[in-house]
Amino acid sequence: DDEHGFGAVFKNQHVFGEILAEFSVSKAWVHDVAWSPSAFRLAFTGQGSTIHFVQITSDGPPEVTTIRHNALPFLSVEFLSNKCVVASGFDAAPYIFVASDSYGAEPEWELKGKVDKKKGAKSPRSKGKFSASRNMFESSS
């Protein structure tokens, strides 16, 4: 049903390889791009420790939301559903992002946190200055 779907949003652009939209918000290398299952949302990751979410609507230009984070840059992004994204990168810790609303309006994306959280594991007993310094560094991160 292309009248109400993707064809309604991108009218007269059905040639394979033709640019549908272009975004200059990344300001860095793009590592990965993923489409949502509905094909009306797009996510891409940049080298600048950012993830960008694009909401595609039929009544205006695409809306872009950018989330900056303090971790290392993400290398991959994947939609788990139309409202949930997982991204992982150089620090090998997957992060979950969730959209606040349904289709049509610009969603508010939110970082929910890491998928793998450290357990309260006890560190081994230290027997020197180097071990004590290492334990202090590990406990602060």
C-alpha positions in Angstrom: 0.0 0.0 0.0 2.4 2.7 -1.3 -0.3 5.5 -1.2 0.0 5.8 2.6 3.5 4.3 3.1 6.9 5.1 1.9 5.8 6.3 -1.5 3.6 8.9 0.0 6.6 10.4 1.9 9.1 10.3 -0.9 7.0 11.1 -3.9 8.4 10.7 -7.4 11.7 9.3 -6.1 11.5 5.6 -6.9 14.8 5.3 -8.9 17.3 2.9 -7.2 20.2 4.8 -5.8 18.6 8.3 -5.8 19.2 10.4 -2.8 16.0 10.7 -0.6 17.4 13.0 2.0 20.7 14.4 3.2 21.7 15.3 6.7 24.7 17.5 7.8 24.2 17.2 11.6 27.0 14.6 12.1 29.9 16.9 11.4 32.1 13.7 11.6 32.5 10.3 10.0 29.4 8.2 10.0 30.0 4.7 11.2 26.7 3.0 10.8 23.1 3.6 9.6 20.0 1.6 10.4 16.3 1.8 9.3 13.5 1.1 11.7 11.1 -1.8 10.8 8.5 0.7 9.7 11.1 2.5 7.4 9.9 5.9 8.8 12.8 6.2 11.3 16.5 6.2 10.7 19.4 6.1 13.1 23.1 6.8 12.4 26.2 7.0 14.5 29.1 9.5 14.1 32.8 9.6 15.1 32.0 12.5 17.4 30.4 10.3 20.1 26.9 11.1 18.8 23.9 9.1 17.7 21.3 10.8 15.5 17.6 9.8 15.1 15.6 10.9 12.0 11.8 10.9 12.0 10.4 10.9 8.4 7.0 12.4 7.9 4.8 13.1 4.9 4.0 16.7 5.9 7.4 18.3 6.2 11.1 17.8 6.2 12.6 15.0 8.3 13.2 15.9 11.9 16.6 15.0 13.4 17.4 14.5 17.1 21.0 14.2 18.2 22.2 12.7 21.5 25.8 13.2 22.6 27.4 11.0 25.2 30.6 10.7 27.2 31.5 7.2 26.0 33.7 6.3 23.1 32.0 6.6 19.6 29.5 4.0 18.6 30.4 1.8 15.6 27.1 0.0 15.1 23.4 0.7 15.6 20.4 -1.5 15.2 16.7 -1.1 15.7 15.1 -3.7 18.0 11.7 -2.2 17.3 10.3 1.1 15.9 10.8 2.6 19.4 14.0 0.9 20.6 17.6 1.1 19.4 20.8 -0.6 20.6 24.2 0.9 19.8 27.7 -0.3 20.6 31.1 0.9 19.9 34.8 1.1 20.9 34.1 0.5 24.6 32.2 -2.8 23.7 29.3 -1.8 25.9 25.9 -1.8 24.2 23.6 1.1 25.0 19.7 1.2 24.8 17.9 4.2 23.4 14.1 4.5 23.6 11.6 6.8 21.7 8.9 8.4 23.8 5.9 8.4 21.4 4.3 6.7 18.4 4.4 7.5 14.7 3.7 10.8 13.2 5.1 13.3 15.7 8.8 13.8 16.4 9.7 11.4 19.2 11.9 12.3 22.1 14.8 9.8 22.2 16.3 9.0 25.6 19.4 7.0 26.6 18.2 4.3 29.0 21.7 3.1 29.8 24.1 0.2 29.2 22.8 -3.2 28.5 25.6 -4.9 30.5 25.9 -3.4 33.9 28.8 -4.3 36.2 27.9 -6.4 39.1 29.1 -5.5 42.6 32.0 -7.9 42.3 34.7 -7.5 44.9 38.2 -6.8 43.6 41.0 -9.1 44.6 43.1 -8.0 47.6 46.0 -5.7 46.7 49.5 -6.2 47.9 51.3 -3.1 46.8 51.1 0.5 45.6 50.5 -0.5 42.0 47.6 -2.7 42.9 46.1 0.0 45.2 46.4 2.6 42.4 44.8 0.2 39.9 41.9 -0.6 42.2 41.3 3.1 42.8 41.3 3.7 39.0 38.9 0.8 38.4 36.5 1.9 41.1 36.2 5.4 39.7 35.2 4.3 36.2 
